[in-house]
């Protein structure tokens, strides 16, 4: 069941910028209070449900950062060659009980524990070795170099990872380095997905005159699964109040979020508003963005359960861009994650782009390396909200901000790369 916070929105109509829409959604949501414990081997892509406190120091001992010779920095001379005598070899994972006195050293391998009294490692290539005699020229090494200190990575009793961390390969390796094989994670966000429209047909059905195949459930479903969410596919829903109410009630019972594309977001039919008014406090928005614009958001309730509705436009590109602009980060937060802002790249625009201030535009584009080592970006062609092919051909979105005007050829623009996004 979704956790409903205090919504700053009243049901009705609202005109807003993309930034205002994002802020209002973020204010309304709070993470689900649902955790489970899973094996580390299946935790990739999950969200850490509680702070992970380190049960050990990492590394557990001072150790060598490279292959070389370990010695005491007190023996290091600055005005003349340092002459040492090797007392043996120390391998990683092998204890060494031989005491090393003044002027002595040990040949040491990367990761081997530094014996007591030795605090510096000189790489092999910076030494002259003749039998067991080792010579280091002045200035080749500084005292204390190439020693990894106990606990310098992670300290016993301190948080190694914070709740809300998305578990990627690096995080899984870090957890494994602590000897931990099970972790507490937030339960997977369940998202009920359906499309509305009498003109839509599902795959495998004959395509009647004036009808189109539904692509939105496939693009949006894939986007949701890539974020690690559980998708409940409720199929197509006719433009009929009884069918819509029944499907919405079913969605609320089964999921934390209801994601729709098509007529629900428009709110131009009285029965749509009436159905949503009976089930919750959904606001219809006109967001100053292109593609996109119509959007509905708010809480729904049915059968003692609750869920958040995100209703997107029906045009294929508009649906996907609106999902990334308004829903993606919100759903990650609802799932317990603390999402990092998506990085923007600056690239020079290959051609002029006409734009009026007062809305945010997301233009499909191809980013390529320039001869001077920078980046340039060119649009994929038609930017119509229904031209899904241009989304497939693109590898990025040019983001023209709310207050920004037209762009001249050669001007720098912000670019959102698809890699990691779609």
Helices and strands as residue ranges (DSSP letters): E 12-17, H 18-28, E 35-39, G 40-42, E 52-53, E 63-64, E 68-71, G 73-75, E 82-90, E 104-108, E 120-123, G 124-126, E 127-130, E 133-136, E 147-148, E 159-161, H 169-177, E 182-186, E 190-196, E 200-201, E 212-213, H 216-226, E 230-237, H 241-254, E 257-261, H 263-266, H 270-279, E 283-290, E 294-302, E 305-312, H 316-322, I 323-327, H 328-334, E 345-349, E 360-369, E 375-379, H 388-393, E 396-400, E 412-417
